[in-house]
Amino acid sequence: MSLINVVETAAALPDAWSSRSLGHVGAACVKVLRMDSSPVQEEAHGADEVLLVFDGRLELLVEGTEIAVEAGEMYRVPAGARHAVRPGSRGTLVIVEEPGA
């Protein structure tokens, strides 16, 4: 078992929106990334995806609905839901997803 500083790990990533795997819990992969204010194109996954904002704010568009996820909050994107990151997101994001999702 190892201790990971999630905020420092995200800050050290070379590019925003480029995730790094922190490890696995069962079949789920836990990743971290650094958000900047740029948008991310719409996507969908074959399994639920959990988005946990460590610090900052995540601006989402999920199936046409605008959603703001604040620091300390988590949002579950249901399997198959079309979602995109809107401009203005910033901070540290932890993603939990199943393989092949």
Long-range contacts (C-beta under 8 A, 24 or more apart in sequence): 6-32, 6-54, 6-92, 6-94, 7-54, 7-55, 7-92, 10-34, 10-54, 10-92, 10-93, 11-92, 17-85, 19-95, 22-94, 25-96, 27-98, 27-99, 28-96, 28-97, 28-98, 29-96, 29-97, 29-98, 29-99, 30-94, 30-95, 30-96, 31-94, 31-95, 31-96, 31-97, 32-92, 32-93, 32-94, 32-95, 33-92, 33-93, 33-95, 34-91, 34-92, 34-93, 35-85, 35-89, 35-90, 35-91, 35-92, 35-93, 36-89, 36-90, 37-87, 37-88, 37-89, 37-90, 38-87, 39-84, 39-85, 39-86, 39-87, 39-89, 40-84, 40-85, 41-84, 42-82, 42-83, 42-84, 43-82, 43-83, 43-84, 44-80, 44-81, 44-82, 44-83, 45-77, 45-79, 45-80, 45-97, 45-101, 46-79, 46-80, 46-100, 46-101, 47-79, 47-97, 47-98, 47-100, 47-101, 48-76, 48-77, 48-78, 48-79, 48-98, 48-101, 49-76, 49-77, 49-95, 49-96, 49-97, 49-101, 50-74, 50-75, 50-76, 50-77, 50-95, 50-96, 50-97, 51-75, 51-76, 51-77, 51-93, 51-94, 51-95, 52-93, 52-94, 52-95, 52-96, 53-91, 53-92, 53-93, 54-91, 54-92, 54-93, 54-94, 55-91, 55-92, 56-89, 56-90, 56-91, 56-92, 56-93, 57-88, 57-89, 57-90, 57-91, 58-85, 58-89, 58-91, 58-93, 59-85, 59-86, 59-87, 59-88, 59-89, 60-84, 60-85, 60-86, 61-85, 61-86
